[in-house]
């Protein structure tokens, strides 16, 4: 009987220990709730901020997704943080900051060494697809390739024509975006604009493409 009680107590203790969150889970949770003090405390133990938690989430992507600016700053203070870390979708932190129009985070990431240009989808593609917040102009000033091609041949201009805010397309055109380019489906930026019901923008892009021929 005594042995049975001891065994049961041991199993309960093991279960309680297993239920405790791992340090990386705590870090991602702190990022989600914008808790820079907890982030600094956990990082001071030597915890690798690039590791995923039990749900496959990483701290920097979680902080950017939640708009947790203090958490982003605390994570970027860690020399261990990889500014070019890839998530499961092959995106970098700078790409996520770009599509959310988070200029402060974009500046901080580039300062830490985040790549402005990369093969395939680029941060500029993402900035052109979002609310902007000044990120497009910033990336262009940092040397972003204005006519960068995604895996299907789409350009930032195409993305802005369909998804971006109204001020992005003129910025890209001024920086040298080519309205004549087509993606693998044969679509131009004007076609992208038409798909979004932006007929006036489509007409202007058609005009510019015709002038450039």
ZAMI-602614 format. One record per residue: residue number from 1; residue in three letters; chain; z, y, x of N, C-alpha, C, CB in turn. Coordinates in Angstrom, 3 decimals. Each point is the difference from the previous one (the first is absolute). Glycine has a CB too. Example, Ala and Ser with C-alpha at 12.3 -4.5 7.8 and 13.67 -1.06 7.14 Angstrom:
BEGIN
    k    r  c       nc3       nc2       nc1      cac3      cac2      cac1       cc3       cc2       cc1      cbc3      cbc2      cbc1
    1  Ala  A     7.800    -5.690    13.190     0.000     1.190    -0.890     0.000     1.200     0.900     1.246    -1.173    -1.892
    2  Ser  A    -1.966     2.223     1.542     0.060     1.190     0.820     0.730     1.090    -0.770    -2.145    -0.628     1.184
end
This chain:
BEGIN
    k    r  c       nc3       nc2       nc1      cac3      cac2      cac1       cc3       cc2       cc1      cbc3      cbc2      cbc1
    1  Unk  A     0.000    -1.202     0.835     0.000     1.202    -0.835     0.000     1.244     0.864     1.211    -1.234    -1.806
    2  Unk  A    -0.325     1.214     2.835     0.077     1.130     0.905    -1.325     0.181     0.725     2.466    -0.367     0.277
    3  Unk  A    -3.062    -0.762     0.127    -1.277     0.050     0.703    -1.084     0.615    -0.873     0.668    -2.012     1.319
    4  Unk  A    -0.648     1.671    -2.632    -1.000     0.521    -0.930     0.133     1.512    -0.123     0.008    -2.178    -1.260
    5  Unk  A     1.268     2.671     1.193     0.221     1.435    -0.112    -0.459     0.723     1.265     1.939    -0.433    -1.536
    6  Unk  A    -1.689    -0.160     2.685    -0.426     0.607     1.271    -1.520     0.093     0.082     2.060    -0.905     1.111
    7  Unk  A    -2.740    -0.165    -1.543    -1.457    -0.022     0.008    -0.559     1.059    -0.934     0.040    -2.439     0.537
    8  Unk  A     0.561     2.547    -1.734    -0.466     0.995    -0.966     0.199     1.406     0.549     0.539    -1.563    -1.892
    9  Unk  A     0.615     1.777     2.544     0.255     1.322     0.572    -0.982     0.339     1.099     2.391    -0.262    -0.561
   10  Unk  A    -2.744    -0.751     1.369    -0.973     0.232     1.062    -1.370     0.358    -0.533     1.265    -1.571     1.406
   11  Unk  A    -1.696     0.907    -2.461    -1.296     0.290    -0.595    -0.041     1.400    -0.600    -0.288    -2.431    -0.466
   12  Unk  A     1.425     2.820    -0.150     0.070     1.350    -0.563    -0.096     1.050     1.095     1.394    -0.865    -1.889
   13  Unk  A    -0.746     0.596     3.005    -0.043     0.947     1.105    -1.410     0.128     0.562     2.376    -0.553     0.536
   14  Unk  A    -3.063    -0.578    -0.414    -1.380     0.024     0.482    -0.898     0.748    -0.959     0.376    -2.163     1.163
   15  Unk  A    -0.148     1.946    -2.451    -0.810     0.694    -0.995     0.203     1.493     0.058     0.116    -1.997    -1.441
   16  Unk  A     1.144     2.416     1.639     0.283     1.434     0.091    -0.661     0.601     1.230     2.175    -0.349    -1.193
   17  Unk  A    -2.146    -0.381     2.304    -0.626     0.502     1.221    -1.499     0.119    -0.168     1.822    -1.026     1.347
   18  Unk  A    -2.418     0.037    -2.035    -1.440     0.033    -0.204    -0.432     1.115    -0.915    -0.037    -2.416     0.366
   19  Unk  A     0.953     2.835    -1.251    -0.334     1.060    -0.949     0.030     1.372     0.640     0.917    -1.405    -1.811
   20  Unk  A    -0.284     1.525     2.989     0.062     1.289     0.671    -1.391     0.398     0.489     2.391    -0.442     0.688
   21  Unk  A    -2.700     1.731    -0.842    -1.313     0.480     0.430    -0.088     0.018     1.515    -0.191     1.384    -2.079
   22  Unk  A    -0.995    -1.693     2.602    -0.249     0.111     1.424    -0.095     1.476     0.368    -1.196    -2.237     0.035
   23  Unk  A     1.449     2.588     1.233    -0.071     1.408     0.397    -1.336     0.667    -0.342     1.585    -0.549     1.821
   24  Unk  A    -2.700    -0.177    -1.681    -1.297     0.615    -0.291    -0.132     0.282    -1.497    -1.022    -1.195     1.974
   25  Unk  A     1.642     0.365    -2.807     0.010     0.270    -1.438     0.766     1.289    -0.289    -0.139    -2.473    -0.484
   26  Unk  A     1.253     2.655     1.201     0.790     1.219    -0.157    -0.807     1.228     0.434     2.114    -1.326     0.381
   27  Unk  A    -2.891     1.172     0.698    -0.799     1.127     0.495    -1.059     0.412    -1.018     0.391    -0.774     2.353
   28  Unk  A    -1.088    -0.198    -2.917    -1.032     0.309    -0.986     0.626     0.614    -1.249    -1.423    -1.880     0.883
   29  Unk  A     2.588     1.390    -1.257     0.696     0.566    -1.159     0.413     1.450     0.283     0.831    -2.307    -0.643
   30  Unk  A    -0.368     2.563     1.842     0.365     1.368     0.374    -1.229     0.913    -0.018     1.886    -0.894     1.415
   31  Unk  A    -3.026     0.360    -0.998    -1.240     0.779    -0.056    -0.387     0.293    -1.441    -0.753    -1.038     2.153
   32  Unk  A     0.904     0.054    -3.014    -0.360     0.164    -1.408     0.854     1.079    -0.670    -0.698    -2.410    -0.076
   33  Unk  A     1.976     2.477     0.458     0.917     0.949    -0.625     0.219     1.258     0.836     1.104    -1.924    -1.091
   34  Unk  A    -1.997     2.128     2.083    -0.003     1.240     0.790     1.371     0.268     0.629    -1.782     0.924    -1.511
   35  Unk  A     2.282    -1.925     2.234     1.331     0.060     0.599    -0.116     0.020     1.527     0.981    -1.222    -1.993
   36  Unk  A    -1.187     2.408     2.583    -0.220     0.062     1.449     1.205    -0.415     0.829    -1.601     1.798    -0.444
   37  Unk  A     2.813    -1.589    -0.071     1.193    -0.389     0.757     0.071    -1.507     0.186     1.192     2.002    -0.889
   38  Unk  A    -1.457    -2.729    -0.175     0.017    -1.459     0.116    -1.127    -0.483     0.895     1.017    -0.169    -2.276
   39  Unk  A    -2.167     0.838     2.198    -1.126    -0.372     0.864     0.378     0.186     1.460    -1.631     0.651    -1.798
   40  Unk  A     2.217     0.500     2.118     0.399     0.268     1.385     1.041    -1.008     0.480    -0.488     2.435    -0.349
   41  Unk  A     1.422    -2.774    -0.519     1.042    -0.961     0.373    -0.592    -1.372     0.288     1.641     1.265    -1.397
   42  Unk  A    -2.553    -1.707     0.550    -0.615    -1.316     0.182    -0.902    -0.028     1.231     0.099    -0.359    -2.474
   43  Unk  A    -0.838     1.426     2.696    -0.888     0.049     1.165     0.791     0.042     1.296    -1.713     1.170    -1.379
   44  Unk  A     2.899    -0.580     1.339     0.842     0.085     1.195     0.461    -1.373     0.475     0.749     2.251    -0.749
   45  Unk  A    -0.810    -3.252    -0.122     0.379    -1.365     0.379    -1.126    -0.722     0.738     1.523    -0.074    -1.978
   46  Unk  A    -2.689     0.727     2.089    -1.148    -0.619     0.648    -0.935    -0.699    -0.965     1.401    -0.273     1.986
   47  Unk  A    -1.198     0.469    -3.275    -0.845    -0.632    -1.014    -1.443     0.471     0.118     1.978    -0.173    -1.522
   48  Unk  A    -2.910    -0.754     1.464    -1.433     0.317     0.077    -0.465     0.543    -1.352    -0.372    -1.807     1.758
   49  Unk  A    -0.018     3.092    -1.836    -0.397     0.578    -1.285    -1.356    -0.479    -0.505     1.334     1.965     0.615
   50  Unk  A    -2.060    -2.693     0.225    -1.329    -0.468    -0.393     0.026    -1.332    -0.744    -0.897     1.204     1.960
   51  Unk  A     2.068    -1.846    -2.015     0.109    -1.301    -0.652    -0.052     0.139    -1.521     1.347    -0.837     1.942
   52  Unk  A    -1.900    -0.158    -2.634     0.017     0.015    -1.468     1.326    -0.535    -0.531    -2.495    -0.296    -0.032
   53  Unk  A     2.861     0.728    -1.170     1.204    -0.541    -0.621    -0.327    -1.305    -0.713     0.939     2.321    -0.272
   54  Unk  A     0.004    -2.838    -0.476    -0.195    -1.274    -0.678    -1.102     0.019    -1.036     2.363    -0.436     0.390
   55  Unk  A    -2.769     1.622    -0.818    -1.083     0.136    -0.980    -1.312     0.425     0.638     1.700     0.575    -1.705
   56  Unk  A    -1.727    -0.551     3.061    -1.220     0.348     0.710    -0.218     1.492     0.146    -0.944    -2.087    -0.838
   57  Unk  A     1.948     2.905     0.507    -0.142     1.448     0.085     0.494     0.496     1.361     0.282     0.195    -2.507
   58  Unk  A    -0.895     0.861     3.019     0.477     0.630     1.221     0.553     1.381    -0.330    -1.685    -1.284     1.382
   59  Unk  A     2.599     1.739    -0.547     0.734     1.222    -0.301    -0.890     1.231    -0.076     1.950    -1.015     1.107
   60  Unk  A    -2.871     1.182    -0.146    -0.793     1.233     0.028    -0.929     0.085    -1.207     0.113    -0.004     2.503
   61  Unk  A    -0.724    -1.095    -2.890    -0.884     0.027    -1.169     0.794     0.232    -1.285    -1.587    -1.545     1.184
   62  Unk  A     2.781     0.971    -1.238     0.844     0.206    -1.175     0.398     1.465    -0.126     0.854    -2.351     0.198
   63  Unk  A    -0.451     2.953     0.915     0.400     1.402    -0.016    -1.160     0.904    -0.397     1.698    -0.494     1.762
   64  Unk  A    -2.887     0.227    -1.244    -1.172     0.813    -0.340    -0.380    -0.171    -1.464    -0.807    -0.199     2.359
   65  Unk  A     0.857    -1.025    -2.841    -0.348    -0.262    -1.397     0.958     0.715    -0.948    -0.947    -2.222     0.668
   66  Unk  A     2.221     2.279    -0.298     1.007     0.621    -0.849     0.105     1.513     0.204     1.234    -2.150     0.054
   67  Unk  A    -1.987     2.679     0.900     0.107     1.419     0.292     1.348     0.373     0.579    -1.600     0.425    -1.819
   68  Unk  A     2.199    -1.358     2.544     1.339     0.182     0.572    -0.119     0.682     1.361     0.862    -2.048    -1.227
   69  Unk  A    -0.959     3.366     1.214    -0.305     0.755     1.215     1.077    -0.123     1.071    -1.275     1.572    -1.411
   70  Unk  A     2.533    -1.558     1.020     1.075    -0.124     0.986    -0.020    -1.380     0.654     1.389     1.635    -1.313
   71  Unk  A    -1.723    -2.651     0.532    -0.087    -1.359     0.535    -1.172    -0.120     0.971     1.025    -0.905    -2.114
   72  Unk  A    -2.145     1.514     1.763    -1.162    -0.014     0.895     0.364     0.638     1.336    -1.566     0.105    -1.979
   73  Unk  A     2.225     1.032     1.925     0.399     0.702     1.224     0.943    -0.852     0.838    -0.276     2.189    -1.180
   74  Unk  A     1.223    -2.840     0.532     0.954    -0.838     0.724    -0.685    -1.198     0.650     1.784     0.720    -1.591
   75  Unk  A    -2.736    -1.304     0.908    -0.717    -1.149     0.552    -0.887     0.412     1.170     0.044    -1.084    -2.255
   76  Unk  A    -0.691     2.242     2.129    -0.874     0.465     1.072     0.786     0.404     1.243    -1.622     0.766    -1.725
   77  Unk  A     2.923    -0.568     1.570     0.842     0.321     1.156     0.235    -1.221     0.877     1.102     1.792    -1.338
   78  Unk  A    -1.430    -2.973     0.820     0.197    -1.224     0.774    -1.177    -0.233     0.946     1.354    -0.975    -1.885
   79  Unk  A    -1.104     0.852     3.196    -1.086    -0.291     0.945    -0.674    -1.337    -0.283     1.206     1.344     1.706
   80  Unk  A    -0.496    -2.224    -2.418    -0.552    -1.327    -0.283    -1.041     0.016    -1.119     2.157    -0.967     0.754
   81  Unk  A    -2.125     1.988    -1.591    -0.908     0.008    -1.147    -1.451     0.079     0.460     1.774     1.094    -1.395
   82  Unk  A    -2.609    -1.988     0.897    -1.428    -0.007     0.310    -0.716     0.907    -0.998     0.131    -2.361     0.956
   83  Unk  A    -0.668     3.523    -0.531    -0.657     0.908    -0.938    -1.321    -0.543    -0.524     1.089     1.875     1.181
   84  Unk  A    -1.575    -2.947    -0.563    -1.250    -0.625    -0.442     0.239    -1.380    -0.617    -1.207     1.261     1.792
   85  Unk  A     2.413    -1.476    -2.263     0.349    -1.256    -0.670    -0.920    -0.220    -1.206     2.413     0.230     0.758
   86  Unk  A    -2.824    -1.466    -0.967    -0.861    -0.323    -1.141     0.802    -0.697    -1.085    -1.983    -0.188     1.525
   87  Unk  A     1.713     0.548    -2.779     0.611    -0.733    -1.104    -0.909    -1.149    -0.417     1.186     2.086    -0.782
   88  Unk  A    -0.836    -2.791    -0.268    -0.760    -1.180    -0.419    -1.421     0.350    -0.415     2.127    -1.045    -0.732
   89  Unk  A    -2.367     2.305     0.381    -1.336     0.432    -0.422    -0.808     0.586     1.158     0.922     0.444    -2.277
   90  Unk  A    -0.373    -0.516     3.491    -0.696     0.533     1.167     0.067     1.513     0.099    -1.497    -1.942    -0.124
   91  Unk  A     2.474     2.550    -0.551     0.157     1.455     0.029     1.048     0.402     1.028    -0.661     0.132    -2.420
   92  Unk  A     0.492     1.058     2.979     0.978     0.554     0.927     0.895     0.992    -0.742    -1.599    -0.308     1.946
   93  Unk  A     2.749     0.663    -1.357     0.841     1.016    -0.625    -0.729     1.322    -0.223     1.952    -1.085     1.069
   94  Unk  A    -2.819     1.472    -0.126    -0.739     1.257    -0.154    -0.927    -0.047    -1.203     0.122     0.350     2.465
   95  Unk  A    -0.704    -1.497    -2.729    -0.872    -0.144    -1.170     0.785     0.199    -1.290    -1.462    -1.579     1.288
   96  Unk  A     2.672     1.023    -1.325     0.820     0.143    -1.198     0.459     1.451    -0.174     0.756    -2.391     0.241
   97  Unk  A    -0.376     3.031     0.862     0.381     1.413    -0.070    -1.180     0.836    -0.468     1.684    -0.333     1.839
   98  Unk  A    -2.889    -0.017    -1.379    -1.201     0.764    -0.346    -0.326    -0.085    -1.488    -0.858    -0.409     2.300
   99  Unk  A     0.892    -0.791    -2.858    -0.382    -0.143    -1.406     1.031     0.616    -0.933    -1.223    -2.083     0.589
  100  Unk  A     2.430     2.282    -0.085     1.043     0.636    -0.806     0.079     1.503     0.246     1.269    -2.142     0.046
  101  Unk  A    -2.129     2.651     0.828     0.001     1.424     0.280     1.258     0.475     0.691    -1.440     0.282    -1.950
  102  Unk  A     2.035    -1.143     2.753     1.269     0.303     0.673    -0.304     0.563     1.389     1.214    -1.843    -1.289
  103  Unk  A    -1.416     3.150     1.353    -0.390     0.635     1.254     1.096    -0.093     1.054    -1.453     1.545    -1.297
  104  Unk  A     2.697    -1.361     0.907     1.101    -0.067     0.972     0.054    -1.368     0.675     1.290     1.667    -1.363
  105  Unk  A    -1.429    -2.715     0.576     0.015    -1.350     0.563    -1.229    -0.245     0.866     1.301    -0.801    -1.984
  106  Unk  A    -2.457     1.299     1.543    -1.222    -0.172     0.779     0.134     0.673     1.368    -1.344    -0.099    -2.130
  107  Unk  A     1.883     1.298     2.140     0.205     0.711     1.273     0.952    -0.775     0.910    -0.399     2.196    -1.167
  108  Unk  A     1.497    -2.671     0.595     0.992    -0.726     0.789    -0.569    -1.297     0.560     1.801     1.001    -1.406
  109  Unk  A    -2.598    -1.697     0.610    -0.583    -1.264     0.440    -1.017     0.214     1.124     0.353    -0.926    -2.303
  110  Unk  A    -1.182     1.952     2.169    -0.983     0.282     1.051     0.719     0.401     1.289    -1.699     0.721    -1.738
  111  Unk  A     2.765     0.041     1.612     0.789     0.383     1.170     0.573    -1.223     0.698     0.554     2.172    -1.101
  112  Unk  A    -0.233    -3.215     0.320     0.538    -1.233     0.554    -1.089    -0.940     0.517     1.915     0.235    -1.558
  113  Unk  A    -3.182     0.147     1.399    -1.082    -0.820     0.545    -0.819    -0.759    -1.017     1.374    -0.197     1.965
  114  Unk  A    -1.245     0.527    -3.245    -0.808    -0.672    -1.021    -1.473     0.314     0.219     1.912     0.115    -1.641
  115  Unk  A    -2.756    -1.127     1.538    -1.436     0.163     0.216    -0.648     0.727    -1.172    -0.019    -2.090     1.382
  116  Unk  A    -0.689     3.164    -1.066    -0.708     0.770    -1.031    -1.278    -0.718    -0.410     0.952     2.142     0.914
  117  Unk  A    -1.601    -2.784     0.048    -1.226    -0.761    -0.266     0.244    -1.472     0.261    -1.416     1.985     0.607
  118  Unk  A     0.830    -2.823    -1.450     0.123    -1.448     0.153    -1.203    -0.639    -0.669     2.546     0.103     0.057
  119  Unk  A    -2.936    -1.314     0.342    -1.124    -0.676    -0.640     0.288    -0.273    -1.474    -0.603    -1.037     2.200
  120  Unk  A    -0.427     1.093    -3.015     0.173    -0.275    -1.431     0.570     1.197    -0.723     0.334    -2.402     0.512
  121  Unk  A     0.499     2.129    -1.519     0.627     1.093    -0.742     0.856     0.823     0.948    -0.004    -1.364    -2.126
  122  Unk  A    -0.134     2.675     2.043     0.710     0.901     0.904     0.998     0.859    -0.770    -1.991     0.032     1.532
  123  Unk  A     2.925     0.616    -0.819     0.894     0.933    -0.673    -0.756     1.094    -0.763     1.687    -0.461     1.775
  124  Unk  A    -2.843     0.887    -1.260    -0.760     1.044    -0.689    -0.556    -0.502    -1.328    -0.586     1.002     2.215
  125  Unk  A     0.148    -2.255    -2.275    -0.408    -0.585    -1.283     1.143     0.115    -1.018    -1.559    -1.605     1.201
  126  Unk  A     2.765     1.282    -0.722     1.158     0.016    -0.894     0.363     1.422    -0.413     0.834    -2.092     1.085
  127  Unk  A    -0.850     3.025    -0.137     0.311     1.391    -0.326    -0.992     0.550    -1.015     0.987     0.316     2.282
  128  Unk  A    -2.269    -0.685    -2.122    -1.043     0.493    -0.897     0.125    -0.570    -1.402    -1.486     0.240     1.961
  129  Unk  A     2.234    -1.319    -2.106     0.157    -0.656    -1.301     1.220     0.486    -0.768    -1.129    -1.977     0.955
  130  Unk  A     1.963     2.777    -0.314     1.284     0.351    -0.602     0.123     1.456    -0.396     0.970    -1.789     1.333
  131  Unk  A     0.277     2.237    -1.500     0.252     1.378    -0.409    -0.154     0.993     1.149     1.538    -0.878    -1.734
  132  Unk  A    -1.706     0.385     2.946    -0.264     0.756     1.226     1.250     0.606     0.613    -2.240     0.482    -0.893
  133  Unk  A     2.759     0.608     0.343     1.182     0.625     0.578    -0.222     0.557     1.391     1.333    -1.538    -1.350
  134  Unk  A    -2.595     1.782     1.715    -0.315     0.518     1.324    -0.257    -1.075     1.035     1.360     1.942    -0.568
  135  Unk  A    -1.292    -3.208     0.171    -0.158    -1.097     0.964    -1.435    -0.097     0.506     1.853    -1.233    -1.141
  136  Unk  A    -2.837     1.471     0.263    -1.403    -0.079     0.425    -0.277     0.980     1.128    -0.665    -0.701    -2.311
  137  Unk  A     1.041     1.948     2.128    -0.228     1.018     1.030     0.731    -0.362     1.288    -0.275     1.745    -1.786
  138  Unk  A     1.492    -2.255     1.654     0.772    -0.387     1.178    -0.693    -1.113     0.770     2.097     0.672    -1.173
  139  Unk  A    -2.545    -1.710     0.467    -0.657    -1.120     0.675    -1.300     0.439     0.667     1.021    -1.569    -1.661
  140  Unk  A    -1.771     2.422     0.991    -1.242     0.506     0.592     0.296     0.784     1.276    -1.057     0.105    -2.284
  141  Unk  A     2.125     0.680     2.259     0.392     0.767     1.184     0.444    -0.906     1.139     0.672     1.876    -1.489
  142  Unk  A    -0.229    -3.086     1.144     0.430    -0.976     1.007    -1.153    -0.864     0.501     2.243    -0.025    -1.071
  143  Unk  A    -3.450     0.322     0.612    -1.171    -0.744     0.469    -0.414    -1.161    -0.868     0.667     0.660     2.215
  144  Unk  A    -0.245    -0.681    -3.471    -0.412    -1.086    -0.902    -1.516     0.007    -0.173     2.215     0.126    -1.206
  145  Unk  A    -2.811    -1.311     1.211    -1.453    -0.140    -0.167    -0.370     0.277    -1.449    -0.110    -1.698     1.873
  146  Unk  A    -0.616     2.799    -2.093    -0.278     0.447    -1.365    -0.916    -0.952    -0.754     0.300     2.328     0.779
  147  Unk  A    -1.174    -3.034    -0.064    -0.918    -0.951    -0.641     0.395    -1.448     0.278    -1.825     1.693     0.201
  148  Unk  A     3.101    -1.933    -0.033     0.492    -1.365     0.250    -0.459    -0.937    -1.113     2.008     0.921     1.225
  149  Unk  A    -2.320    -2.149    -0.836    -0.497    -0.989    -0.961     1.050    -1.070    -0.261    -2.349     0.423     0.772
  150  Unk  A     2.590    -0.704    -2.044     0.882    -1.094    -0.392    -0.757    -1.320     0.167     1.259     1.499    -1.642
  151  Unk  A    -0.621    -2.637     1.444    -0.713    -1.272     0.108    -1.226    -0.104    -0.914     2.168    -1.021     0.604
  152  Unk  A    -2.175     1.735    -1.735    -1.178    -0.045    -0.881    -0.891     1.224     0.169     1.327    -1.337    -1.625
  153  Unk  A    -1.073     2.089     2.698    -0.860     1.131     0.312     0.349     1.307    -0.685    -1.715    -1.651     0.347
  154  Unk  A     2.793     1.682    -1.098     0.387     1.233    -0.683     0.589     1.003     0.986     0.419    -1.301    -2.104
  155  Unk  A    -0.626     2.585     1.815     0.486     1.077     0.859     1.138     0.753    -0.690    -2.287     0.216     1.050
  156  Unk  A     3.043     0.575    -0.283     1.018     0.842    -0.633    -0.578     0.922    -1.070     1.284    -0.094     2.121
  157  Unk  A    -2.504     0.585    -1.913    -0.631     0.871    -0.990    -0.199    -0.733    -1.320    -1.146     1.254     1.842
  158  Unk  A     0.754    -2.503    -1.774    -0.164    -0.796    -1.221     1.328    -0.158    -0.726    -1.915    -1.224     1.057
  159  Unk  A     2.986     0.998    -0.293     1.305    -0.176    -0.610     0.488     1.288    -0.653     0.515    -1.761     1.689
  160  Unk  A    -0.739     2.878    -1.010     0.433     1.274    -0.574    -0.809     0.344    -1.239     0.687     0.778     2.271
  161  Unk  A    -1.975    -1.135    -2.262    -0.865     0.325    -1.134     0.455    -0.697    -1.278    -1.894     0.313     1.589
  162  Unk  A     2.465    -1.487    -1.435     0.420    -0.743    -1.191     1.493     0.120    -0.297    -1.849    -1.569     0.456
  163  Unk  A     2.671     1.562     0.587     1.436    -0.127    -0.228     0.825     1.225     0.405    -0.323    -2.407     0.332
  164  Unk  A    -0.142     3.178     0.631     0.821     1.042     0.591     0.131     1.256    -0.833    -0.675    -0.900     2.139
  165  Unk  A     1.549     1.789    -1.687     0.152     1.288    -0.676    -1.204     0.882     0.330     2.537    -0.182     0.091
  166  Unk  A    -2.736     1.221    -0.870    -1.238     0.789     0.051    -0.244     0.703     1.327     0.262     0.314    -2.411
  167  Unk  A     0.818    -0.015     3.164    -0.202     0.757     1.241    -0.370    -0.873     1.192     1.611     1.647    -0.865
  168  Unk  A    -1.551    -2.967     0.727    -0.249    -0.865     1.156    -1.477    -0.066     0.357     2.000    -1.334    -0.628
  169  Unk  A    -2.865     1.162    -0.363    -1.435    -0.139     0.270    -0.552     1.198     0.776    -0.216    -1.363    -2.089
  170  Unk  A     0.500     2.610     1.692    -0.497     1.133     0.795     0.494    -0.014     1.447    -0.083     1.314    -2.099
  171  Unk  A     1.329    -1.746     2.306     0.530    -0.084     1.368    -0.792    -0.992     0.840     2.271     0.589    -0.861
  172  Unk  A    -2.560    -1.734     0.274    -0.756    -1.030     0.729    -1.418     0.463     0.305     1.376    -1.766    -1.111
  173  Unk  A    -2.000     2.411     0.138    -1.361     0.500     0.212    -0.023     1.054     1.107    -0.545    -0.464    -2.415
  174  Unk  A     1.512     1.351     2.406     0.083     1.030     1.033     0.196    -0.608     1.379     0.940     1.574    -1.685
  175  Unk  A    -0.246    -2.732     1.724     0.263    -0.684     1.274    -1.177    -0.866     0.453     2.426     0.001    -0.575
  176  Unk  A    -3.483    -0.038    -0.227    -1.194    -0.745     0.407    -0.246    -1.302    -0.733     0.329     1.014     2.159
  177  Unk  A     0.348    -1.249    -3.274    -0.243    -1.225    -0.776    -1.451    -0.027    -0.472     2.422    -0.065    -0.745
  178  Unk  A    -3.047    -1.088     0.843    -1.424    -0.170    -0.332    -0.145    -0.537    -1.423    -0.550    -0.422     2.435
  179  Unk  A     0.047     1.263    -3.340    -0.167    -0.390    -1.403    -1.134    -0.995    -0.196     0.885     2.220    -0.656
  180  Unk  A    -1.698    -2.442     1.682    -1.148    -0.925    -0.132     0.404    -1.456     0.185    -1.486     1.812     0.831
  181  Unk  A     2.607    -2.062    -0.220     0.388    -1.370     0.336     0.193    -0.851    -1.252     1.089     0.854     2.081
  182  Unk  A    -1.407    -2.148    -1.940     0.164    -0.957    -1.102     0.883    -1.151     0.478    -2.273     0.617    -0.979
  183  Unk  A     3.005    -1.209     0.042     0.784    -1.184     0.352    -0.837    -1.256    -0.193     2.126     1.179    -0.653
  184  Unk  A    -1.521    -2.343     0.786    -0.759    -1.250    -0.076    -0.630    -0.233    -1.368     1.526    -0.930     1.708
  185  Unk  A    -1.019     1.597    -2.726    -0.573    -0.125    -1.344    -1.079     1.045    -0.260     2.175    -0.923    -0.791
  186  Unk  A    -2.471     1.715     1.822    -1.017     1.035    -0.149     0.490     1.247    -0.705    -1.649    -1.794    -0.034
  187  Unk  A     2.952     1.982    -0.061     0.571     1.141    -0.703     0.304     1.140     0.963     0.963    -1.554    -1.707
  188  Unk  A    -1.267     2.782     1.270     0.329     1.194     0.761     1.278     0.625    -0.545    -2.439     0.388     0.502
  189  Unk  A     2.889     0.669     0.162     1.174     0.725    -0.494    -0.268     0.568    -1.390     0.655     0.565     2.362
  190  Unk  A    -1.900    -0.137    -2.614    -0.354     0.517    -1.323     0.149    -1.084    -1.068    -1.588     1.629     1.073
  191  Unk  A     1.215    -2.839    -0.730     0.147    -1.113    -0.942     1.485    -0.258    -0.291    -2.156    -1.026     0.855
  192  Unk  A     2.982     1.129     0.174     1.441    -0.171    -0.190     0.540     1.071    -0.944     0.199    -1.016     2.299
  193  Unk  A    -0.668     2.241    -2.132     0.449     1.089    -0.869    -0.422    -0.256    -1.451    -0.145     1.604     1.943
  194  Unk  A    -1.084    -2.081    -2.138    -0.474    -0.292    -1.360     0.826    -1.096    -0.656    -2.298     0.688     0.681
  195  Unk  A     2.691    -1.696     0.105     0.813    -1.083    -0.543     1.336     0.504    -0.535    -1.099    -1.561     1.598
  196  Unk  A     1.554     2.690    -1.065     1.271     0.574    -0.422    -0.180     1.124    -1.022     0.933    -0.605     2.227
  197  Unk  A    -2.171     0.802    -2.682    -0.258     1.050    -0.976    -0.001     1.399     0.594     1.013    -1.468    -1.679
  198  Unk  A    -1.134     1.558     2.992    -0.024     1.309     0.661    -1.453     0.428     0.195     2.208    -0.473     1.179
  199  Unk  A    -2.851     0.775    -2.275    -1.444     0.261     0.027    -0.361     1.238     0.805    -0.161    -1.088    -2.212
  200  Unk  A     0.977     2.126     2.137    -0.298     1.215     0.764     0.073    -0.273     1.503     0.903     1.405    -1.886
  201  Unk  A     0.106    -2.154     2.303     0.114    -0.369     1.413    -1.169    -0.879     0.423     2.500     0.154    -0.158
  202  Unk  A    -2.893    -1.063    -0.731    -1.125    -0.895     0.304    -1.280     0.794     0.223     1.076    -1.812    -1.359
  203  Unk  A    -1.314     2.807     0.513    -1.205     0.821     0.127     0.006     0.759     1.329    -0.115     0.229    -2.511
  204  Unk  A     1.274     0.288     2.887     0.095     0.733     1.266    -0.211    -0.931     1.192     1.574     1.628    -1.079
  205  Unk  A    -1.016    -2.812     1.011    -0.181    -0.967     1.083    -1.451    -0.459     0.088     2.373    -0.750    -0.289
  206  Unk  A    -3.018     0.578    -0.846    -1.431    -0.327    -0.004    -0.808     1.111     0.660     0.309    -1.345    -2.099
  207  Unk  A     0.041     2.589     1.769    -0.709     1.145     0.566     0.153     0.034     1.524     0.368     1.277    -2.142
  208  Unk  A     0.861    -1.486     2.596     0.268     0.025     1.431    -0.709    -1.147     0.712     2.210     1.080    -0.453
  209  Unk  A    -2.229    -2.241    -0.174    -0.692    -1.151     0.598    -1.497     0.263     0.096     1.756    -1.542    -0.919
  210  Unk  A    -2.317     2.182    -0.113    -1.438     0.342     0.025    -0.324     1.026     1.051    -0.123    -0.512    -2.401
  211  Unk  A     0.987     1.488     2.575    -0.225     1.036     1.011     0.012    -0.582     1.404     1.044     1.676    -1.521
  212  Unk  A    -0.217    -2.706     1.720     0.175    -0.559     1.333    -1.132    -0.935     0.401     2.440     0.203    -0.326
  213  Unk  A    -3.274    -0.571    -0.626    -1.075    -0.947     0.327    -1.089     0.664     0.842     0.475    -1.239    -2.129
end
